[in-house]
Amino acid sequence: MLMRMNGITWERLRNILIGIVLFAGVTYNFSLAVINAKIFVVRPVTTYVVELVIYVACFTLGLFALDRKRAALVMSGLGFLVALTLIRFLMSFDFDPKFFRDALIAFAFLVLGAAYRGSLIRLFMGMSIVVTLVACFELVVPDVYGDIANPKSYFINSRGASTEGFWNEESSLYVSATRPNERNFLPGSNLPRASSVFIEPVTMGNYIIFFAAIVLTFWRWMSFSELLLSVAMIGFMIVASDGRLATGTCMLMVLLAPLLRRFDQRFGFLLFFAVLVSSWLLVWISDIHEYNQDTILGRIFFSVYSLGHLPLDSWLGLDVQASYRYFDSGIAYFITSQSVITVLVFLLTYSFLFIMPSHEGRVFKNMAIFAFALSLFVSNSYFSIKTSALWWFTCGYLWHWSPQASGMRSALRPAVVTVPGGVS
């Protein structure tokens, strides 16, 4: 009995630690921004050290929770990444650790999620409540939020952003938190675009998409009050962040949910290429020929145009500096920073080897690759730890989730399911 109690206590402690590490990975920039604004100047090296500690914590807590088959797949993936990075260095004699870090995020939070045995719904409901409350505070008193976090100063000091890039000299918020033109939602209100704990609106929009995918995947497991609160928070966050991509992606996920629920997970790569072809058709139908406006359609054109004009060394990931020309094109950034070989290996591995044992896992996996593909045509923000960590953590969790738990839905309320890894 004592050993069983000790086991339960350790599992709860591990779940708490995992939740803390995930939350730290998603929100550490907010904490550092407050430190930068109130205590001392945060330099780039500080952010590197914090991220390194987070990755070490992920692998320490998660790697040994995997069975041999899954551990072998993770280690093989890491080995491939290291080998390809070495080959590219030997061919170009250039190396940027940022690109290795972009790929490392996926492995780190995948294994962290695989070790989690708590309630996924409760975890992200709690996180969403925090995000919503901070966003409320930001909209009510934006000057106070700006004084506490001062995103402008943080990005200049820690990310090397230029002062000239912040067009609104009167605001201490992130450059895209205030638009030269009016908001899409609540025009004339003079409200900023909410950033919440992410300190910049783009990641706030990415979080909305992620949480919408969680709700669309697990709505049957949620009580009516949880579902109502979740939908209300998503609606509020969309309006608060004034997110165009978030709005469009959420609408598409809702419309395509019946298809994504039935789509064979082994053909996830087809969803990726379907978005690619659809983007090309959209540009062709729109008859747009130049990237002269920072709109979603303009960025899609830039992505399609970039793919058609990438030189061979960029396709092979041998021109390290090329990646920095494609921040507004995630797909071009993905290829130039990782190589087209890595992109293809990722798509095939994700589709055929990264198999989800439950229905919910398959649904979320399809939604993840769909949302990822959509985002790649307007920005490279999904390679940020603040966004990538959420998706890969959930994929890791669902990677180990027993399919038997899914079959018990009709018999038991999620709150009382005792199958290990159940979504309660």
GIBEL-V296278 format. One record per residue. D_LAST is the distance of its C-alpha to the last C-alpha in whole Angstrom. Layout:
D_LAST
D_LAST
//
This chain:
24
25
24
21
20
22
19
16
18
19
15
14
17
17
14
16
19
17
15
19
21
19
20
23
24
23
25
27
30
29
30
33
34
34
36
39
39
40
41
42
42
40
41
40
40
37
35
35
35
32
30
32
30
26
27
28
25
23
25
25
22
21
24
24
20
21
23
27
26
24
26
29
28
27
30
32
31
32
35
36
35
38
40
40
41
44
45
45
46
49
50
50
50
48
44
42
39
37
36
35
33
31
31
29
27
25
25
24
21
20
20
19
15
16
16
13
10
8
5
7
7
8
10
12
12
14
16
17
18
20
22
22
24
26
27
28
30
32
33
34
36
36
39
38
35
37
39
36
35
38
36
40
41
38
39
42
42
39
39
43
43
46
47
49
46
44
46
46
48
47
43
41
38
37
40
38
36
39
41
45
44
42
38
37
35
37
40
43
40
41
38
36
34
31
29
27
26
27
31
32
31
30
27
26
26
25
22
22
22
19
17
18
17
13
14
16
14
10
12
11
7
9
11
14
15
12
14
17
17
16
19
21
20
21
24
25
25
27
29
29
30
32
30
32
31
27
28
30
27
24
27
27
24
23
27
26
22
24
26
23
21
23
25
26
24
27
29
27
31
32
30
31
35
34
33
36
39
38
38
42
42
41
44
47
46
46
49
48
51
50
47
49
46
42
41
38
40
43
40
39
43
43
41
43
46
45
44
47
49
47
50
49
49
46
44
45
43
47
47
45
46
46
42
43
44
41
39
39
38
35
36
40
38
36
39
41
39
38
40
40
39
36
35
36
34
31
31
32
29
26
27
28
27
24
22
18
17
15
16
13
15
18
18
17
20
22
21
21
25
26
25
27
30
30
30
33
35
35
34
33
31
28
29
29
26
25
24
24
21
18
19
20
17
14
17
17
13
13
16
15
12
13
14
14
10
11
14
12
10
14
13
10
8
4
4
7
6
8
10
10
9
6
4
0
//
